[in-house]
Amino acid sequence: MRYARIENNKVVEVSKNNPGIEGWVEIPAEWVNEGRDIYNFIIVDGVVTPPSADTYLVDKEWAIIREQRDLLLTNCDFRVVSDYPGDHTSYKTYRQSLRDLPDAFASPFDVVFPTPPE
């Protein structure tokens, strides 16, 4: 057996030993040993439960989108530095569009990245 500490209906910590403190629940050891991402598990009717396959795929896809977005932001950081020549306005708008991606689309499978300025 393993034990998981729960906060706000999410697993936030896992232990081999029962700390004997409120907020910790028993979970099968094989969940941890199988290399599952235990921190994506949720609480359903007081029981620690793996997320549904659909929820898991959506969460993973959002993580991929954010990684891609972060890389695109990093790659154009220099374009908005005050001593870089040229018009910064178009890159500021582009970068804001990148930051807004997760809020602009209901599903990660519908995301269309903005085109960088010329």
KANORMO-V732645 format. One record per backbone hydrogen bond with DSSP energy under -1.0 kcal/mol. CO is the residue of the C=O (numbers start at 1). NH is the residue of the N-H. If there is no record, write none. Layout:
co=CO nh=NH
co=CO nh=NH
//
This chain:
co=2 nh=27
co=3 nh=15
co=4 nh=25
co=5 nh=12
co=7 nh=10
co=9 nh=43
co=10 nh=7
co=13 nh=5
co=15 nh=3
co=21 nh=24
co=23 nh=6
co=25 nh=4
co=27 nh=2
co=28 nh=31
co=29 nh=33
co=30 nh=34
co=31 nh=36
co=32 nh=35
co=36 nh=38
co=37 nh=40
co=38 nh=41
co=42 nh=49
co=44 nh=47
co=47 nh=44
co=49 nh=42
co=52 nh=56
co=53 nh=57
co=54 nh=58
co=55 nh=59
co=56 nh=60
co=57 nh=61
co=58 nh=62
co=59 nh=63
co=60 nh=64
co=61 nh=65
co=62 nh=66
co=63 nh=67
co=64 nh=68
co=65 nh=69
co=66 nh=70
co=67 nh=71
co=68 nh=72
co=69 nh=73
co=70 nh=74
co=71 nh=75
co=74 nh=77
co=76 nh=79
co=77 nh=80
co=78 nh=81
co=81 nh=84
co=88 nh=92
co=89 nh=93
co=90 nh=94
co=91 nh=95
co=92 nh=96
co=93 nh=97
co=94 nh=98
co=95 nh=99
co=96 nh=100
co=98 nh=101
co=100 nh=104
co=107 nh=110
//
